[in-house]
Amino acid sequence: MVRSVASVPAALTNQDPQLKGFKVYAVDEPCLTKSRFVRRDYYKVILLTTQARLHYGHQSWDLDGTYLLFFNPHIPYAMEMRGDFRRGYISLFTEAFITAHDCSESLQQSPLFKFGSTPLFRLAEAQAAFMTGIFEKMLAEQQAEYPFKAELIRTYLQLAVHEALHLQPVESFPQHKNAAARLTAQFLELLEQLFPVESPEQALPLKTAQEFADRLAVHVNHLNKAVKEVTGKPTSAHITSRITDEAKALLQHTTWSVAEIAFCLGFAYPTYFNNFFKKQTGITPLACRKATGAIYAMG
C-alpha cells in the first residue's frame, strides 16, 4: 500500500507571528494514510528513519535507514512505506520565511533543491545524531519566547543544508572557470527557470536553441559549441530532455488533458506532442498516464 511520509497540513498554521511560514514537528507513529503526489507551497527538510520507496518527480529510490531529505515545493513526491512505523522530524517553510532579511541566499541557490538533483542523503549514526540535535533545537525554539528565534531557526536550517553539502561530492558542483562554462551555466539556469509549468494556459516562451541564444544575446553556434564542450551534449538535447521530464510530471501528477499538456509545452497540435513523447520514451502520453495510475491506485 502506498502511504504518505506524514499527515501534513495544506498550509502552515503556526500562530506565532515571528514564525509565519515555518513549522517543525516530530513524527514517531504508524503509517496509516495513503500517499498521493502533490505540489506544495513550501520547502521541506526532513530527517527520517524509514523503510520506503521514495518517488520524487519521475525519479525513485529505495530507502532503508536514516536519511536527510530536501523537497522543492514545485516537484511532487510520494513514499511507498515498506515498514509499519516511521520516526524523525519534518520542517516546512515558505520561501518568504527562509529569505527574510536576506539570510539564506545560499539556500535558494543550493543544488539540493534544484530540479534533477538528488534530494536525499543517507546518514551514518554520528551524522544522524548531529542532525537530530539540530531538529530538537528547532523544536525547542519554536516554543520558546526568545525574541530572535526566527533568525536562529533560519540559522539551524542553513546548518542542515551545509551539512548535506559536505556529504555531496565536490565534483558534483560545477566550477565555472571559463567563458564556455559560464555561458553553459546561464543556459541551464534559464532552462530551469521555465519549469515547472503551473497552468495549462501557460505556454513555454522558449523551446529552441535559437530562442535561448537570442535571450542570452549570443549567436546560436556559439551557444551550441559552449554547451557541447562543457556537457558533452548539444543544446537541443538538454531542451528535449527537460521538456520530456516535465511532460512526464504533468502526465503523472495532474489531471490536465494531453491536449492541454501539449499546448503548454509548446506543441501546436497534440499529434506533434504524441510523436515527440513516444520518440523520447518509447510509449504514448496516455500509456504513461495509465501506467502511473495503475501503480498509485494500489492499496
C-alpha positions, -999 to 999 in steps of 0.1 A, spaced: 0 0 0 12 35 -8 13 58 22 25 93 30 55 104 49 33 123 74 0 140 77 9 175 67 -15 204 67 -23 221 34 -9 254 48 14 264 76 -6 275 105 20 284 131 3 311 152 35 327 163 39 359 142 77 355 143 74 321 126 49 328 99 57 304 71 76 279 93 67 248 112 87 218 126 74 187 143 84 152 152 70 120 138 70 86 155 39 68 145 23 41 124 20 48 86 -18 50 82 -26 75 54 -25 69 17 0 89 -3 -5 109 -34 17 131 -55 13 168 -47 30 201 -52 30 223 -21 38 260 -14 66 252 10 101 237 11 108 207 34 139 195 52 132 161 67 152 138 89 136 103 87 143 68 97 123 45 74 119 17 50 102 30 19 104 38 -17 106 75 -25 92 89 -57 104 124 -64 93 139 -97 99 109 -120 128 96 -100 126 68 -74 149 55 -47 147 26 -22 152 38 14 163 17 44 179 36 72 182 72 83 180 100 57 182 137 53 158 148 26 152 181 8 120 187 -11 113 215 -36 77 228 -34 74 226 -72 83 189 -75 57 164 -65 67 134 -43 53 104 -26 65 75 -5 56 38 -5 61 29 31 76 -6 35 77 -6 73 50 -2 99 65 29 115 85 60 107 102 83 130 121 116 127 114 152 121 98 174 94 104 211 89 83 231 65 90 266 54 80 291 27 104 310 5 93 342 23 103 328 57 137 315 46 147 346 26 137 371 53 164 397 58 185 381 30 196 354 54 195 325 30 208 333 -4 229 301 -4 198 280 4 179 294 -26 209 288 -49 216 254 -34 217 224 -58 198 204 -31 165 219 -42 170 222 -79 151 200 -104 172 170 -113 192 170 -80 194 140 -57 173 152 -27 184 126 -1 215 117 19 219 85 39 233 93 73 257 74 95 250 70 132 270 101 142 256 122 114 221 112 123 227 121 160 241 156 149 211 162 127 187 151 155 202 177 177 195 204 151 159 194 147 155 193 185 169 228 188 144 240 161 115 223 181 127 240 213 130 274 197 95 271 181 81 270 216 105 295 232 100 332 240 133 342 226 127 374 205 151 364 178 141 328 174 131 332 137 167 342 129 180 314 150 158 288 133 169 301 99 205 295 110 197 259 120 181 253 86 212 267 70 233 244 91 213 214 79 218 225 43 256 229 47 259 196 65 243 180 34 266 199 11 295 184 30 281 150 21 279 159 -16 310 150 -37 329 182 -46 330 173 -82 291 174 -83 293 212 -80 303 229 -113 332 253 -112 326 279 -139 363 286 -147 359 297 -183 336 315 -207 321 283 -221 313 271 -186 297 304 -176 276 305 -208 265 269 -203 256 276 -166 235 306 -178 217 285 -204 210 257 -179 197 282 -153 175 298 -179 162 264 -190 153 255 -154 135 289 -149 109 278 -174 97 250 -151 76 238 -135 46 247 -157 19 257 -133 -11 262 -156 -24 246 -188 -28 281 -202 10 288 -197 29 281 -228 67 278 -229 82 310 -241 115 293 -252 117 260 -269 146 261 -295 184 266 -293 179 298 -314 154 312 -290 177 305 -260 206 321 -278 186 352 -286 176 355 -249 212 351 -239 224 376 -266 248 352 -282 250 335 -316 233 301 -316 265 285 -329 285 299 -300 259 286 -275 259 252 -291 296 250 -291 299 260 -254 272 237 -242 286 207 -262 321 215 -249 311 216 -213 284 189 -211 291 166 -240 256 171 -252 241 196 -277 218 224 -266 188 208 -282 194 176 -262 191 194 -229 159 212 -241 144 180 -253 153 161 -221 139 188 -198 106 191 -218 103 153 -216 108 154 -179 81 180 -174 58 161 -197 61 130 -175 55 150 -144 24 166 -158 10 133 -171 17 116 -138 7 143 -114 -20 165 -130 -54 159 -145 -47 181 -175 -57 166 -208 -30 156 -233 -40 185 -255 -35 209 -226 -1 195 -218 8 196 -255 -1 233 -257 17 244 -225 49 226 -236 49 245 -269 34 219 -294 10 234 -319 -10 201 -321 -15 171 -298 -3 148 -326 31 166 -326 34 161 -288 24 124 -291 50 118 -317 77 137 -297 68 119 -264 68 84 -280 101 91 -297 117 101 -264 102 75 -241 90 46 -263 54 49 -251 25 73 -258 14 100 -233 -18 81 -225 2 49 -218 24 68 -194 -6 82 -176 -23 49 -174 8 31 -161 12 56 -133 -24 54 -124 -21 16 -121 8 19 -97 -7 45 -74 -42 30 -74 -29 1 -53 -39 -1 -17 
